[in-house]
Amino acid sequence: MEIKKCSRCQELKDIELFYKCSATKDNHSSMCKDCARIAKAEWRKKHLKRSREINRQNYYNHKEASKKRTRKYQLKNKKNWSVYIIKDKCEICGYNEYDILEYHHVNPKEKKVNITEFTQSRKCTEESEKLFLDEIKKCIVVCPNCHREIHYKWRNLCQKSPCS
């Protein structure tokens, strides 16, 4: 087991706790991984505009790869979450293509998370599963057409009389 001293925290740590870096003699960075993460976060906070510009530039330089990676993650996650669709058809019109069914919160004031965004951005873990199941109990399953119609009618109702 090889040991190295971190240049930031001055602690002796196992060499595996340092990022690889071909520019140094021992092929590892001078800061441990924990200190490197902190230093990077501090730099981002101090140089917010520059950091955003770098991220934007990297996205545009690798746009297709980024989109492909995001889509692959979304599809993988969708497969994990799709087993939780409780009903297999629209509760209003009966449309039964379950791949496109959506959840509609009956009472929008009780809504804690957007289920579609939630399922696309989180892995299916015990904690997220519990939150998800609690959230879908507040919903009805509808097809996209009926969902749009519900929101259209609700918006028109709010325009006629102020919502509270």
C-alpha positions as CSV (number, residue, x, y, z in Angstrom):
1,M,0.0,0.0,0.0
2,E,1.5,3.3,-1.2
3,I,0.9,6.5,0.9
4,K,0.9,10.1,-0.3
5,K,0.6,13.5,1.5
6,C,-2.2,15.7,0.3
7,S,-1.0,19.2,-0.6
8,R,-4.2,20.8,0.7
9,C,-5.2,19.0,3.9
10,Q,-1.6,17.8,4.6
11,E,-2.9,14.4,5.6
12,L,-1.2,11.1,4.7
13,K,-3.6,9.0,2.6
14,D,-3.6,5.9,0.5
15,I,-2.6,6.6,-3.1
16,E,-5.9,5.3,-4.3
17,L,-7.6,8.3,-2.7
18,F,-5.9,10.6,-5.3
19,Y,-7.0,11.1,-8.9
20,K,-4.7,9.9,-11.6
21,C,-2.6,12.5,-13.3
22,S,-0.1,11.8,-16.0
23,A,1.7,15.1,-15.5
24,T,3.2,14.1,-12.2
25,K,6.0,11.7,-11.3
26,D,3.8,9.3,-9.4
27,N,0.9,9.7,-11.9
28,H,-1.4,11.0,-9.2
29,S,-2.6,14.5,-8.4
30,S,-1.2,16.5,-5.5
31,M,-4.6,16.8,-3.8
32,C,-6.7,13.9,-2.5
33,K,-10.1,13.4,-4.1
34,D,-12.0,15.0,-1.2
35,C,-9.9,18.2,-1.3
36,A,-10.0,18.2,-5.1
37,R,-13.8,18.2,-5.0
38,I,-13.9,21.0,-2.5
39,A,-11.4,23.0,-4.5
40,K,-13.4,22.5,-7.7
41,A,-16.7,23.6,-6.0
42,E,-14.9,26.7,-4.6
43,W,-13.6,27.6,-8.1
44,R,-17.0,27.1,-9.6
45,K,-18.6,29.4,-7.0
46,K,-15.9,32.0,-7.4
47,H,-16.0,31.9,-11.2
48,L,-19.7,31.2,-11.8
49,K,-20.0,32.9,-15.2
50,R,-16.8,31.2,-16.5
51,S,-18.0,27.8,-15.2
52,R,-21.3,28.1,-16.9
53,E,-19.6,29.1,-20.1
54,I,-17.3,26.1,-20.0
55,N,-20.3,23.8,-19.3
56,R,-22.2,25.3,-22.2
57,Q,-19.3,25.0,-24.5
58,N,-18.7,21.4,-23.6
59,Y,-22.4,20.7,-24.2
60,Y,-22.2,22.2,-27.7
61,N,-19.0,20.4,-28.5
62,H,-20.4,17.1,-27.5
63,K,-24.2,17.7,-28.1
64,E,-25.0,14.4,-29.8
65,A,-23.1,12.3,-27.2
66,S,-24.8,14.2,-24.4
67,K,-28.3,13.7,-25.9
68,K,-27.6,10.0,-26.5
69,R,-26.4,9.5,-22.9
70,T,-29.4,11.4,-21.5
71,R,-31.9,9.4,-23.6
72,K,-30.2,6.1,-22.7
73,Y,-30.5,7.0,-19.0
74,Q,-34.1,8.1,-19.4
75,L,-35.1,4.9,-21.2
76,K,-33.3,2.7,-18.7
77,N,-35.0,4.5,-15.8
78,K,-38.4,4.4,-17.5
79,K,-38.2,0.6,-17.7
80,N,-37.5,0.5,-13.9
81,W,-40.5,2.8,-13.1
82,S,-43.0,1.5,-15.6
83,V,-43.7,-1.5,-13.4
84,Y,-45.5,0.9,-11.1
85,I,-48.2,1.9,-13.4
86,I,-51.2,0.8,-11.4
87,K,-53.9,1.1,-14.0
88,D,-53.4,0.0,-17.6
89,K,-55.8,2.4,-19.2
90,C,-57.0,6.0,-19.1
91,E,-59.6,6.5,-16.3
92,I,-61.6,8.9,-18.5
93,C,-61.7,7.6,-22.0
94,G,-60.3,4.0,-21.6
95,Y,-57.3,4.5,-24.0
96,N,-54.9,1.6,-23.2
97,E,-51.4,2.3,-24.6
98,Y,-49.8,2.3,-21.1
99,D,-46.4,3.6,-22.5
100,I,-47.8,7.0,-22.9
101,L,-50.2,7.2,-19.9
102,E,-49.7,10.0,-17.5
103,Y,-50.5,10.8,-13.9
104,H,-52.7,13.7,-13.0
105,H,-52.9,15.1,-9.5
106,V,-56.5,15.3,-8.5
107,N,-55.6,18.1,-6.0
108,P,-52.7,20.2,-7.2
109,K,-52.1,21.6,-3.7
110,E,-51.1,18.1,-2.5
111,K,-48.5,17.7,-5.3
112,K,-45.0,17.3,-3.9
113,V,-43.1,16.2,-7.1
114,N,-43.8,16.0,-10.8
115,I,-44.0,12.2,-11.4
116,T,-42.7,12.3,-15.0
117,E,-39.6,14.3,-14.1
118,F,-39.2,12.3,-11.0
119,T,-39.1,9.0,-12.8
120,Q,-36.8,10.3,-15.5
121,S,-34.2,11.8,-13.1
122,R,-34.0,9.3,-10.3
123,K,-33.0,5.7,-9.9
124,C,-35.5,3.3,-8.5
125,T,-34.3,2.9,-4.9
126,E,-36.3,2.0,-1.8
127,E,-36.5,5.6,-0.7
128,S,-37.6,7.0,-4.1
129,E,-40.0,4.0,-4.5
130,K,-41.8,5.0,-1.2
131,L,-42.0,8.7,-2.3
132,F,-43.2,7.6,-5.7
133,L,-45.9,5.3,-4.4
134,D,-47.1,7.9,-1.9
135,E,-47.3,10.5,-4.8
136,I,-49.3,8.3,-7.2
137,K,-51.9,7.6,-4.6
138,K,-52.9,11.2,-5.1
139,C,-53.3,10.8,-8.9
140,I,-55.5,9.4,-11.6
141,V,-54.1,7.7,-14.7
142,V,-55.0,9.5,-17.9
143,C,-54.0,9.6,-21.6
144,P,-52.2,12.8,-22.9
145,N,-55.4,14.0,-24.6
146,C,-57.6,13.8,-21.5
147,H,-54.7,15.3,-19.4
148,R,-54.5,18.3,-21.7
149,E,-58.3,18.7,-21.6
150,I,-58.4,18.6,-17.8
151,H,-55.8,21.4,-17.6
152,Y,-57.5,23.4,-20.3
153,K,-60.8,23.3,-18.5
154,W,-59.0,24.1,-15.2
155,R,-57.2,27.1,-16.7
156,N,-60.5,28.5,-18.2
157,L,-62.2,28.1,-14.8
158,C,-59.4,30.0,-13.1
159,Q,-59.6,32.8,-15.7
160,K,-63.4,33.3,-15.0
161,S,-63.1,33.2,-11.3
162,P,-59.9,33.8,-9.2
163,C,-58.4,30.6,-7.9
164,S,-57.6,30.4,-4.2
